[in-house]
Amino acid sequence: MLHSPGQNLLLGALPAADFERLRPRLALVELSLGEALYEPGVTIHSAFFPIDSIVSLLYVMTNGASAEIGIVGREGVIGVSLFMAGESTPSRAVVQSSGYAYRLAGAVVRDEFERGGAMQHLLLRYTQSLIAQMAQTAACNRHHSVDQQLCRWLLLSLDRLNSNRLIMTQTLIADMLGVRREGVNEAAGKLQEANLITYSRGQITVIDRPGLEARTCECYAALRLETERLQSAIKIE
């Protein structure tokens, strides 16, 4: 399969002149399932623009427990701290679905942002959307059941892939949702019994998406609406 920076929504929305200026500095990299791109408190040196991979942003507690606070795919960028006056982040960025991304050096990201042009506009729009996603996720984790959270998580993941199939271990799902493996196993079992998904050996296949959407909480619709609003807002003439 051919890869292009334009497959990332943000890069693809850049005016031609800006896109061509960045193209030589963008490096295509393969991201492996479970790979950590950033660790909490560690200086960030590069931004990543996914094209067919998904990266989860996890908040890690001092006892090692974690929970997902955001999910990034082809609609966004990992490394917001680079242009928001920070050199590190309190979260951990872990590859949730393997694939490819384009890497851009942190110094280049900052220079482009400080130009005050199209790139700055896109990055700020995306950051606003990411903040909204984090707030909605926090509310969902507090008020909704593990079943509903798993449905939301599956649907958000599928929105960022050209497939109805995810390769994912129980441990990684548990880390994302901030629950025990037993809770994930029970929730996945209920969805499988309802003929919404099949789940075997770390592979989840959604076989009834409308049914999954009917079972999830209000948070999925709110997050999808925010993503669609972002896609509409970042179009630059």
C-alpha positions in Angstrom: 0.0 0.0 0.0 1.3 3.5 -0.9 1.6 6.0 1.9 1.4 9.7 1.7 1.5 12.5 4.3 -1.8 13.8 2.9 -3.5 10.7 4.4 -3.2 12.5 7.7 -6.1 15.0 8.0 -4.0 17.9 9.4 -1.2 17.5 6.8 -3.7 17.0 4.0 -5.5 20.3 4.9 -2.3 22.4 4.5 -2.1 24.8 1.5 0.1 23.4 -1.2 3.1 25.7 -0.5 3.1 24.8 3.2 2.7 21.1 2.4 5.6 21.1 0.0 7.8 22.9 2.4 7.3 20.2 5.1 7.3 17.2 2.8 11.1 16.7 2.7 11.2 16.8 6.5 8.5 14.2 7.1 9.8 10.7 7.8 7.5 7.7 7.3 7.8 5.4 10.4 6.1 2.1 11.3 4.4 2.0 14.7 4.1 -1.4 16.4 1.3 -2.5 18.7 2.1 -1.6 22.3 5.0 0.6 21.4 5.4 3.7 23.6 6.1 6.9 21.7 6.3 9.1 24.8 6.7 8.5 28.6 5.5 10.9 31.3 7.9 13.6 32.1 10.4 12.7 29.4 11.4 15.4 26.9 9.6 15.1 23.6 11.7 15.4 20.5 9.3 14.6 17.6 5.6 14.8 16.6 3.8 12.0 14.9 1.0 12.3 12.3 -0.7 8.9 12.0 -2.1 7.8 8.7 -3.4 4.3 9.4 -2.4 3.7 13.0 -4.0 4.7 16.3 -2.2 6.0 19.4 -3.7 6.1 22.9 -2.8 8.8 25.4 -2.7 7.3 28.9 -2.5 9.0 32.3 -0.3 6.9 34.5 -0.6 6.9 38.3 2.4 6.5 40.7 1.3 2.9 41.4 1.5 2.1 37.7 -2.3 2.1 37.1 -3.4 3.9 34.0 -6.4 5.0 32.0 -6.9 6.4 28.5 -7.6 10.1 28.3 -7.5 10.5 24.5 -7.2 8.6 21.2 -5.4 9.9 18.1 -5.6 8.6 14.6 -5.3 10.1 11.1 -7.3 13.1 12.2 -4.6 14.4 14.5 -1.1 14.6 15.8 0.8 13.2 18.8 3.0 15.8 20.5 0.8 18.7 21.3 3.3 19.7 24.1 5.8 20.7 21.5 3.9 23.8 20.4 2.0 24.5 23.6 5.1 25.7 25.5 6.0 22.4 27.0 8.9 20.0 26.4 7.3 17.0 28.1 3.8 15.6 28.9 2.3 14.0 32.0 0.7 11.3 29.7 2.0 8.2 28.0 1.5 7.7 24.3 1.1 4.0 23.3 0.3 2.5 19.9 -3.2 1.0 20.1 -3.4 -0.2 16.5 -0.2 -0.8 14.5 0.4 1.0 11.2 2.3 4.0 9.9 2.8 7.7 10.8 4.9 10.6 9.6 7.4 11.9 12.1 8.4 15.5 12.2 11.2 16.9 14.4 10.1 19.0 17.3 12.2 22.0 16.3 10.4 22.0 12.9 7.0 21.8 14.5 7.8 24.8 16.7 9.1 26.8 13.8 6.0 26.1 11.7 3.8 27.0 14.6 5.6 30.2 15.3 5.1 31.3 11.6 1.5 32.0 12.6 0.1 30.6 9.4 -1.9 27.6 8.3 0.0 25.1 10.5 -0.7 27.1 13.6 -4.4 27.4 12.7 -4.6 23.6 12.2 -2.7 22.7 15.3 -4.8 25.0 17.6 -8.0 23.7 16.1 -6.9 20.1 16.7 -5.8 20.9 20.3 -9.2 22.3 21.1 -10.8 19.1 19.8 -8.4 17.0 21.8 -9.2 18.9 25.0 -12.9 18.3 24.4 -12.2 14.6 23.8 -10.3 14.4 27.1 -13.1 16.1 29.0 -15.8 13.8 27.6 -13.6 10.7 28.2 -13.1 11.7 31.9 -16.9 12.0 32.3 -17.5 8.7 30.6 -15.0 6.9 32.8 -16.7 8.3 35.9 -20.3 7.8 35.0 -20.7 4.9 32.6 -20.4 1.2 32.8 -17.4 -0.8 31.5 -19.7 -2.3 28.8 -20.6 1.2 27.6 -17.0 2.4 27.8 -15.8 -0.6 25.7 -18.5 0.1 23.1 -17.4 3.7 22.9 -13.7 2.7 22.7 -14.4 0.2 19.9 -16.4 2.6 17.8 -13.9 5.5 18.2 -11.2 3.1 17.1 -13.1 1.9 14.1 -13.7 5.5 13.0 -10.0 5.8 12.6 -9.5 2.6 10.6 -10.6 1.3 7.3 -11.5 -2.0 8.9 -14.0 -3.6 11.3 -11.2 -5.6 13.0 -8.9 -4.7 15.8 -5.8 -6.6 17.0 -5.7 -5.9 20.8 -4.7 -7.8 23.9 -6.9 -7.9 27.0 -4.1 -6.2 29.0 -3.8 -3.3 26.6 -7.6 -2.8 26.6 -7.6 -2.9 30.4 -4.9 -0.3 30.5 -6.9 1.9 28.1 -10.1 1.7 30.1 -8.4 1.7 33.5 -10.1 -1.5 34.7 -8.9 -5.0 35.5 -8.5 -7.7 32.8 -11.4 -9.6 34.3 -13.7 -6.6 33.7 -12.7 -6.4 30.1 -13.2 -10.1 29.6 -16.7 -9.9 31.1 -17.7 -6.8 29.0 -16.3 -8.4 25.8 -18.2 -11.6 26.6 -21.5 -9.7 26.9 -21.0 -8.1 23.5 -20.1 -11.4 22.0 -23.2 -13.1 23.4 -25.3 -10.3 21.9 -23.7 -11.1 18.5 -22.2 -7.6 18.3 -18.6 -8.7 18.1 -16.4 -11.8 17.9 -13.4 -11.9 20.2 -10.6 -14.4 20.1 -6.9 -14.4 20.8 -6.6 -10.6 20.9 -8.6 -10.1 17.8 -11.9 -8.2 17.9 -14.2 -8.1 14.9 -17.3 -5.9 15.0 -20.1 -7.7 13.2 -23.0 -5.4 14.1 -22.0 -1.8 14.3 -25.5 -0.4 14.5 -26.1 -2.7 17.5 -22.9 -1.5 19.1 -23.9 2.2 18.6 -27.3 1.5 20.2 -25.6 -0.1 23.2 -23.0 2.6 23.9 -23.4 5.7 26.0 -24.1 9.3 24.8 -20.3 10.0 24.9 -19.6 8.3 21.6 -22.1 10.5 19.7 -20.7 13.6 21.4 -17.1 12.7 20.5 -18.0 11.8 16.9 -19.7 15.1 16.5 -16.6 16.9 17.8 -14.4 15.1 15.3 -16.8 16.0 12.5 -16.7 19.6 13.6 -12.9 19.5 13.6 -12.9 18.1 10.1 -15.2 20.9 8.9 -13.3 23.6 10.7 -9.8 22.8 9.6 -10.4 23.3 5.9 -8.2 26.0 4.8 -8.7 27.8 1.5 
